[in-house]
Amino acid sequence: MSRVKRLGVLTRQEENWLDTLERSSIYTRTPFSATEASRAIAVTPNKKGHILKMVPNPRKMAYILRKSQRYVRWNKPKINNKTTVYWVKK
């Protein structure tokens, strides 16, 4: 029998990235992609005013959004039926 891979809980660094995403210029009640989220995290300063050195790539950001309880997948295509996965805050 093989073991099923679990998502697990968010680490402290992942929680910091999601908090930075909340403070960014992206309005999280409208659909956004993981690429847009990682770019917004890269330019948004932390609470002390410094730019983050460690920024997740879009694939890691999608993994974090999937692990998070705050965000859900947006199943409707946003533009021209593209296969990009979009996320929305609950």
NORGI-V45456 format. One record per pair of residues at least 24 apart in sequence whose C-alpha atoms are under 6 Angstrom apart, sorted by the first residue. I is the first residue (numbers start at 1). J is the second residue. Records with the same first field share a line. If there is no record, write none. Layout:
I: J / J
This chain:
7: 67
28: 88 / 89
29: 88 / 89
30: 88
31: 86 / 87 / 88
32: 86 / 87
33: 86
34: 58 / 61 / 62
